[in-house]
Amino acid sequence: IYEIRPQGCRFYPLIYDSDKKLCVLDQECPRLNYFTQINNLT
């Protein structure tokens, strides 16, 4: 979607963790400090 962003967070700084069966912040995203993890959205 955003071609100028790094490969690790080109779409959003989220990745799907198949072991946990939920989306988590991508620890390889170089701009991870701009995002906050929110728990228990359900």
C-alpha positions in Angstrom: 0.0 0.0 0.0 2.7 2.5 1.0 5.7 1.8 -1.2 8.1 4.1 0.6 7.7 2.3 3.9 10.2 -0.4 5.0 9.3 -4.0 4.0 8.5 -4.9 7.6 5.7 -2.4 7.9 4.7 -1.6 4.4 1.0 -2.3 5.0 0.6 -1.7 8.7 3.0 -2.4 11.7 0.9 -5.6 12.4 1.6 -9.2 11.6 -0.5 -12.3 12.3 0.9 -14.6 14.8 -0.4 -18.0 13.9 0.7 -19.6 17.2 -1.2 -17.0 19.3 -4.0 -16.7 16.7 -4.0 -12.9 16.8 -2.3 -9.8 15.3 0.7 -8.4 17.0 3.0 -5.5 16.4 5.9 -6.4 14.0 9.1 -6.2 16.1 11.1 -5.7 12.9 9.3 -2.4 12.0 11.8 0.4 12.5 9.0 2.8 13.5 7.5 0.6 16.1 7.9 3.2 18.8 5.2 5.3 17.0 2.6 2.6 17.8 1.0 1.4 21.0 -0.2 -2.1 21.7 -3.8 -2.3 22.8 -4.9 -5.5 24.6 -8.3 -7.0 24.9 -10.1 -5.3 22.1 -13.0 -7.8 22.3 
